Amino acid sequence: MIDPSVHIVGEGIHKDIQYPGKGPLPSYQKDTKAVFHFRTYINDNEKTLLDDSRIWDEPFELILGHEFQLVAWEQAVKSMRPGERARFTCSNEKSIGYAKLSKTLRDIQKQKIDKDFVARKSCCGSQSTGYADLDNITGASLIFEFDMLTVQQPGEYKKEVWTMNDEEKYSTVADLREKGNQFFKQSNNESAGKCYAKAVGILEQLGLKEQPNSEEWNKIEDLKVPLLLNYSQVKLNQEEFVEALRHLNTVLKQDPANPKGLYRRAIANGGCWNVEESISDWRKLAEVSPSYESLAERKIQELKNTVKKKEDEEKTRLKGMF
């Protein structure tokens, strides 16, 4: 008698249902998100356990239709219902790619625990993953046990940036800027900074597809300016002057006469004790925006007074040494 819990999902993928789950089989279209826990075993006599996502922070999320590196997982997931547990025995050909995936997932978990952890990269022709058990599974058949938690259709969850089209990315940038502004008004610099930084990151992704100095590329660079100005103000508020200076240099490279950029870079240079650069920024600000002339003169004088005070203190200190 044929066991109805056992069937073939695809060539080289043998499924054994441990628990059937509930409801009809979901419609697995592009951008469907499957959320599941997994265990991975070597298909040997001992069924050696390689990985168990339950000991990590959260289950695995797979968004279908985006050329996931382990094709067998997409095929397996598409055969499952929410609440189902199943084991998929995969041939060695269908198991290729798991070592790379596992290394990535393990490295991520290590980085969460140890911020100083640096993932090993292969070099000099070495194919080592940095994990002995993964290095030993080349050519092995693997067993993947999945516990399907939820299946979400497109529109039922917030999209990851990498799955968005360009229009959605631009819309997300606008939303993040608005959220960042709201956090900034609430003096929540930490959350504001995260919003601005994420928005800039999305624009940089969009820019990678464009020819430098093309119309679309320049549009993206212009969109980055207000975000970088806001982000730099967050960093100034946090007295992270070097970080603020780095982004303000980017702003002023794109827009050399930007008053906000010059004003904030003058402060950042002062905070980094780049006195001459700070004075130069104050003078340029007064030049491009005369309404700042009085403020610029006062700030320059304050800088000069601070320099003189430090020089006098140093002279006094040196005199006391003899």
ABEGO torsion letter per residue (X at the ends): XBBAABBBABBGBBBBBABAEBEBBBBBBBGBBBBBBBBBBBBBAAGBBABBAAABABBBBBBBGAGBABAAAAAAAAABBBGBBBBBBBBAAAABGAAAAAAAAAAAAAAAABAABBBBBBBGGBABAGBAAAAAABGBBBBBBBBBABBBBBGABBBBAAABBAAAAAAAAAAAAAAAAAAAAAGBAAAAAAAAAAAAAAAAAAAAABBBGBAAAAAAAAAAAAAAAAAAAAAAAAGBAAAAAAAAAAAAAABAABAAAAAAAAAAAAAAGBAAAAAAAAAAAAAABAAAAAAAAAAAAAAAAAAAAAAAAAAAAAAAAX
